[in-house]
Amino acid sequence: MLVLPRNEGLRKAVTLEGVREHLQAFQAISDANGGNRVAG
């Protein structure tokens, strides 16, 4: 049986607003690089 660690702290730390902020940042990176977020 797989036993996963407790993740209550992570669940409390991750918010919809925070996720949206990161997605906007990723989109800005993509927009600045011809639609590409790939490293290298």
C-alpha positions as CSV (number, residue, x, y, z in Angstrom):
1,M,0.0,0.0,0.0
2,L,1.3,3.4,-1.0
3,V,1.5,5.9,2.0
4,L,1.7,9.5,1.0
5,P,3.1,12.2,3.3
6,R,0.7,14.6,4.9
7,N,0.4,17.7,2.8
8,E,-1.9,19.9,4.7
9,G,0.7,22.7,4.9
10,L,1.1,22.6,1.1
11,R,-2.6,22.6,0.5
12,K,-3.0,25.7,2.7
13,A,-0.1,27.5,1.0
14,V,-1.3,27.0,-2.6
15,T,-4.1,29.4,-3.4
16,L,-6.1,30.0,-6.6
17,E,-4.8,33.6,-6.6
18,G,-1.2,32.3,-6.4
19,V,-1.7,29.8,-9.1
20,R,-3.1,32.5,-11.4
21,E,-0.2,34.8,-10.7
22,H,2.3,32.0,-11.7
23,L,0.3,31.3,-14.8
24,Q,0.4,35.0,-15.8
25,A,4.2,35.0,-15.2
26,F,4.6,31.9,-17.4
27,Q,2.4,33.5,-20.1
28,A,4.6,36.7,-19.9
29,I,7.7,34.5,-20.4
30,S,6.1,32.9,-23.4
31,D,5.0,36.2,-24.9
32,A,8.5,37.6,-24.6
33,N,10.0,34.5,-26.3
34,G,7.9,34.0,-29.4
35,G,5.3,31.8,-27.7
36,N,7.8,29.5,-26.1
37,R,8.6,28.7,-22.5
38,V,11.1,26.0,-23.1
39,A,14.4,26.4,-21.4
40,G,17.6,26.1,-23.4
